[in-house]
């Protein structure tokens, strides 16, 4: 069966089968998550000097690849060392199943606070995978004493956007005003249901975004 390409957005190829996952309450795959992360990167480009958003593919590779391979990736290690925040999508797939899992959660490393904040809508469903990823980042950065904090949220797939919006409350991208809010990082622990968009509306918004990008001419050529 043909699975036509709907959109080529930077490094993400979005096909019809991916787009259809946005209908109803179907499980989202790594392509949809990756597309959303790339969109956030483009939307908040100046903030990317301070925050690194790993794609699902890179996150899985980071977690399960041999350490020597990871240690040899200069671009990734440079991003880790120069960013204040690292956003990592966590999936319940494993080394054998690759990205075949169904549940997504979010791990954020706050370098200044030396804390790994783990957001999960199913309490601690992906904790094992998240801690595996955390240990790999600790190994790469050679840090010690990092805390692992679990935050249960109702709609984990929107947390990345919400955190980024809070981080960039200031439009001063010199770095002085941008992270002034981080002097009091209490907002990290207060992601409540009334602070999150409706899940169905989010899906509608992403579908509209895809259509908009198609109209703007970013769609794949026939």
Secondary structure, 3 states (H helix, E strand, C coil): CCCCEEEEECCEEEEHHHHHCCCCCCCCCHHHHHHHHHHHHHHCHHHHHCEEEECHHHHHHHHHCCHHHHHCCHHHHHHHHHCCEEEEEEECCCCCCCCCCCCEEEEEEECCCCEEEEEECCCCCCHHHHHHHHHHHHHHHCCCCCEEEEEECCCHHHHHHHHHHHHCCCCCCCCCCCCHHHHCHHHHHCCCHHHCCCHHHHHHHHHHHHHHHHHHHHCCCC
